[in-house]
Amino acid sequence: MASDEVRNEAAQALLEAESTGKPVPPLTETYEGLTLDDAYAIQLAQVRTRLDRGERVRGHKVGLTSLAMQRMLGVDQPDFGHLWESMFHLEHAAIPASTWIAPRVEPEIAFVLKRPLAGPGVTLAEVVAAVDYVVPALEIIDSRIEDWRIGLLDTVADNASSGGVVLGSKPTRLEDVDLRLVGCVLRNRGVVQASGTGAAVLGSSISSLVWLANTVGRWGTVLEAGHVILPGSVTAAIPVAPGDTVTAQFGGPLGGVTARFTA
């Protein structure tokens, strides 16, 4: 287990990488013996710094929800990160691609909560009752680690590779959509890049929300009313560059969401 000094040093290195756009080597290469507890402590040290600056948490994200990603990183559970107010971008508005180091985009079905969820011990029924509505979303992921050379500990420490969020403008009630079966087609500049279904997210993205509420609860964190929750991608992520226009079109009543990236 790392010392508080090492944890704080790693947290400041990641914050500086984000502000300067200059990524750092994998933390697991720089600091030997890091544990999963260390990685979350490094993430939460950054949270404290950003809160002290006056920034506001507007939600959370879940990553590593697909079996393929879990197998690739040799883990058997997802991870989580924080969504900051500054991460949210309007649909169709011009988004400077230079905001991030090496951005990638993935489609998700985002939850918006109408009441808080405080774990551990949160049940599926309580989660369903706490959801106000769902919207299609594009998550922009980024890595402050050089060349995306990440393992589980690196991505956890790096706020689960969070970067940005674009939400669709059409809210849908939970009872009006089958989260397991809804399909999605991801396009960039009109060309199909990937497709998938909601079942790619732990069988159903509502299961991801249950996991998140109970996991962050062990760290003393509450999912607040009004918060946006990104439960995990339904397809593989795709890289984006200036001039790209990415659209995720979901089946049924969900509709689509578009992000436009500029120089």
N, C-alpha and C positions, 0 to 999 in steps of 0.2 A: 504494500500500500504506500502511495506517495505521501510526502509531507505536505502540509498546507502551503509551504513556500513554493514547492514544485507545482502544485495545483494552480496557485495564483499566477505563477510565471507562465504556465501554459495558457491560462485563460487570457492573460494580457497579450500574449503572442497572437492568439486567434483574433482578438478584437483589433489589434493593429493591422493584421493581414486584411481584415474586412475594410478598414478605413483607408488603407493605402493601395489596395488591389494587388498586393504582392504576397502570394501564398507562402506557406511555411512547409518544411518537410513533415512527413508523418510524425505525430507526437510519439508513437510507439517506437520510432527510431531515435528520437531525441531523449526520451525519458524511459528508462528501462523499468520493467516491473509494474506498469500501469494496470489497474484492475477496472472492472466495469463501474464499481463505486467511485473510483478516481475520475473516470470519464464523465459521469453525471455530475460529480462535484465541480469539475472544470466548467461544464455547461452552466451550472447554477451560479458559479462565481461570476460568469459573464452576465447572467441575469441580474445579479445584485448591482453590478457596475452600471448597467444600462438603466435600471430603475433609479439609481442615485442621480443619473443624468436627467431624469424626468421623462424617460421613455415609458410607454405603456404596453403591456401585454394585451393582445386582442384575440388570442386563441392559441391552439396547440396543433401540432401535426404528429402523425404516426408514420414511421418509415419501416422498411424491411418487412412488409406485410405479405409479400409473395413467397411461396416456397422456393422459387428459383433464387431469389436474392438471399434468403436465409441460408440455403445450401452453399451459395457462392462464398458467403462470409463465415460459414461454419457456425451458425447460431440457430437457436430454436425458438426465438421470440422476437417481436418487433422492438423498435426503439421510439423515443419521442423527442420533440423539440418545441421551442416556443415561437409563436408568431407575433411580431411586433407591429405596432400601428404603422410604422414607416414601410412595411413590407406590402401593403395592400395597394393595388393599382386598378384603375378603372378599366372596364372592358372597352375595347376599341381605341382607347387613348394611346398616344405614342409613348412607348416605354423605351428609354435608352438602354440598349444592350450592354453598354459599358458600365452600368450599375453593378454588374457582377464580374467575377473573374473568369469562370468557365460555365456559363448557364446552360441548364437543360430544363426541359418542360415535360410534365406528365399530367394526365387528366385524372380528376378525382370527383367524387360526389361529396360535397362539403355539407356538414351539419351546422345549423345555427341553433344554439340552445335558448330555451325560454326560462329555464330554472337551473340553479347550480347543481353540480354533481361532485360530491365529496367522498372519495374512497378512503380506505379499502372497504369492501363489502357491498359495493354497488351491484345491483342485479340488472339483468336484461330488461325486465319490466320497468325499473326505475329509469333506465336510459331512454327507453321508448317514450316514456311520459315526459322526459325533460327536453326532447327535441321539438323545436318550433317548426322548422321546415328544412328541406335540403335544396341545394342549388348546384348546378354544374360548376366546376372550378378547374383552373389550370394552376398547378403549383410550379413555381420556378425554383429549382434546386441549384445549389452552388456549393463549391468546396473551397474552403480556405486552406486546404491541404494541396500541395503541389500535384498537378496532373491527375487528380482524382485517385491518388494512390491510398485509398482508405480501407481500413478494416473496421470492425465493429467499434472498437474503442475510439478510433479517430473520428468517425462520423457522429458518435454520441457526444463526444467532447465538443465537436463543431456544430452544436445545435441541430443535430440530425440533418446536416447539410441543407438547412432552410435558406431560402433566398427571397421569394416573393410569392404573391397570391393574386390571381385575377378571378373574381367571382362573376358568374352569370347573373342576369337580372331577372330571372323567372323563378320565384320560389315555388316549391312543390311540397305538399303535405306528405308526411312519411307513409300514410296509409294509401297514397295514390301511386306508389311506385314499388316494384319488387326489386330490392337492392341486390339480390342475388343474380337475377336474370337479366337486368338491364344491360344492354350492350353499348359500346362506345367505339367510334372511329376517330382516330387522331390524324389530322392533316396539317401539312406545312406548305404554304403557297399553293394550296389546292390539291396537292399530291398526298395520297394516303401513305402514312408512315407506320401506323400500328393500329391494332384493334384488340378489344378484350371485353370482358363482362365483369359485373360487380362481384362475382364469385371469386375473382382473383385476390380479393382483399379478405383474407382469413375466412373464406367461405361466404361472408357477407360483411359489408363495411360497418354494420351495427355492432358486430362482434369486436371490431377494432376500437369502437368508442367505449365499449364495456372494459376492454383491456386498459385503455388509456386512463379512464376515470379511477380505476383501482390502482394502477401503477403510479401515477403522479400523486395519488393520495398518500402513498408511503413516504413521499418526500415532502408532505405537508402542503401540497398544491391543490387548489380547488378549481374545477372548470366552472367558470362564471356564466351567469345568464348573459346572453348577447354575444358570447364568444363564438368564434368560428373554429370548427374542428375539421382538419383534413385527415381522413382515415387511412389513406394509402392509395397508390396509383392502380388503375385498372389495366394499364399497358406498361410496356417498357418506356423509359424516358428517352427523349430525343434532344440532341444539341440544337441550340438556336444561335443566330447571328443577326447583325443589322440587316434590315430588309425583309426578315421573315415575318409571316403572319400565320399563327398557329390557331387552329380551330379544333375543338373537341365537340363532336355531335353525339349526344346520348339518345337512346331510344325512348319511346313512350313520352310522358308529359315533361320530362326534364329539359329537353331542348339542348341548345348549344352554348358555347362560350368561346370568345376569341381574344387573343392577345397579339398586339402588333408591336414589333421591335424595330427601333430606329437606330441610326448611328449616333 
